[in-house]
Amino acid sequence: MANIEEARYQVLMSDDGKTLTLARYAVRNNQRNFVKIGLPPGATVWSASLSGKPAKPGQAADGSLLLPLEKARGGEDTPVFVVEILYISKATTWTDKGKVKLTLPALDLPVVADWASALLPASFPSYGGYRCISNRGLLCSVVGSF
């Protein structure tokens, strides 16, 4: 068995479209040596860790990252461990309509549950505050509270 019990994304967005993303994955594994992570085009990895210890990602033939996984013995109750990656990327710049496209990593393991939040720039046109709504499809829409 190899799966991601929970994927959590925290995204800090700037006015010019730069995004700093922290991706945290709670992983159960007794089969795989690596997880393949496809970052948005042009993304730069700042750090990666496995169970709180620094990890050096490899690179797949298609340019995706390969992060090492801990592996439990077969037949054991597979424990959960955390894989974390912090990266910076460039998204579209803010528009006057308040829409921006956010691309999150693609994974080669099934994800049981996911969650995303975004911190928005203070200079974003304000109508009294904004909140982030996340759904199962990992879309984060920014809506004003009027």
C-alpha positions in Angstrom: 0.0 0.0 0.0 1.2 3.5 -0.9 -1.0 6.5 -0.6 -1.2 10.1 0.7 -3.6 10.2 3.6 -3.7 14.0 3.5 -2.3 16.7 1.3 -2.2 20.3 2.7 -1.2 23.3 0.7 -0.4 26.8 2.1 0.1 29.4 -0.5 1.4 33.0 -0.1 0.6 35.1 -3.1 2.1 38.4 -4.2 0.8 41.2 -6.4 3.0 40.3 -9.3 2.0 36.6 -9.3 4.8 35.1 -7.3 3.6 32.3 -5.1 5.4 30.6 -2.2 3.8 27.2 -1.6 4.3 24.8 1.3 3.0 21.3 0.4 2.8 18.8 3.3 1.8 15.2 2.6 0.9 12.6 5.3 2.1 9.4 3.6 1.6 5.7 4.3 3.9 3.4 2.4 5.2 -0.2 2.3 5.8 -0.4 -1.5 7.4 2.6 -3.1 10.9 4.1 -2.8 9.9 7.5 -4.2 6.9 9.8 -4.8 6.9 11.7 -8.1 5.9 15.3 -7.7 5.2 17.5 -10.8 5.6 21.2 -9.8 4.2 24.1 -11.9 6.3 25.1 -14.8 9.3 27.3 -13.8 8.9 26.4 -10.1 12.1 26.5 -7.9 12.4 24.2 -4.9 13.6 26.0 -1.7 13.5 23.0 0.6 12.3 19.4 1.0 12.1 17.2 4.0 11.2 13.6 5.0 9.9 13.2 8.6 11.4 16.5 9.5 14.9 15.8 8.1 16.2 17.5 5.0 15.8 15.5 1.8 17.4 16.0 -1.6 15.0 15.4 -4.4 16.0 13.6 -7.5 14.7 14.3 -11.0 12.6 12.1 -13.2 13.1 11.9 -17.0 10.1 14.2 -17.5 11.5 16.9 -15.1 9.3 15.9 -12.1 10.8 15.6 -8.7 11.5 12.3 -7.0 11.3 12.5 -3.2 12.4 9.5 -1.2 9.8 7.7 1.0 10.1 5.8 4.2 9.1 2.2 3.7 7.4 0.0 6.3 7.6 -3.7 6.3 4.8 -5.6 4.6 2.1 -6.8 6.9 2.8 -4.1 9.5 0.2 -1.5 10.4 1.8 1.1 8.1 2.7 4.3 10.0 2.2 7.8 8.6 5.2 10.0 7.9 5.4 13.6 6.5 6.9 14.6 3.2 7.2 18.4 2.9 8.3 20.6 0.0 8.6 24.4 -0.2 8.8 26.1 -3.6 8.4 29.4 -5.4 6.6 29.8 -8.7 5.1 32.5 -10.9 1.4 32.5 -11.5 -0.7 35.0 -13.4 -0.8 38.5 -12.0 -3.9 39.8 -10.3 -6.6 41.2 -12.6 -9.1 43.9 -12.0 -11.7 41.1 -11.7 -9.9 39.5 -8.8 -9.2 36.1 -10.5 -5.9 34.3 -10.5 -5.0 30.7 -11.6 -3.2 28.7 -9.0 -1.5 25.4 -10.1 -0.7 22.9 -7.3 1.7 19.9 -7.6 0.7 16.8 -9.5 1.3 13.5 -7.5 1.7 9.9 -8.7 0.0 8.5 -5.5 -3.7 8.5 -4.7 -4.7 11.3 -2.2 -7.4 10.5 0.4 -8.1 14.0 1.6 -6.8 17.5 0.6 -6.9 21.0 1.9 -5.6 24.3 0.6 -5.4 27.9 1.9 -4.1 31.1 0.4 -2.7 34.3 1.9 -3.4 37.3 -0.4 -1.5 40.5 -0.9 -2.7 43.5 1.2 -2.8 45.6 -1.9 -5.5 43.4 -3.5 -8.6 45.6 -4.1 -10.5 45.5 -0.9 -14.2 45.4 -0.3 -14.0 44.8 3.4 -12.0 41.6 3.5 -11.5 38.3 1.6 -11.6 34.7 2.5 -10.4 31.6 0.7 -12.8 28.8 -0.1 -11.2 25.4 -0.8 -13.1 22.4 -2.1 -12.3 18.8 -2.9 -10.9 19.8 -6.3 -8.3 22.0 -4.7 -9.7 25.2 -6.3 -9.2 28.3 -4.2 -11.6 31.1 -5.0 -11.2 34.5 -3.5 -14.5 36.2 -2.7 -15.1 39.5 -1.1 -17.2 39.9 2.0 -19.5 42.9 1.2 
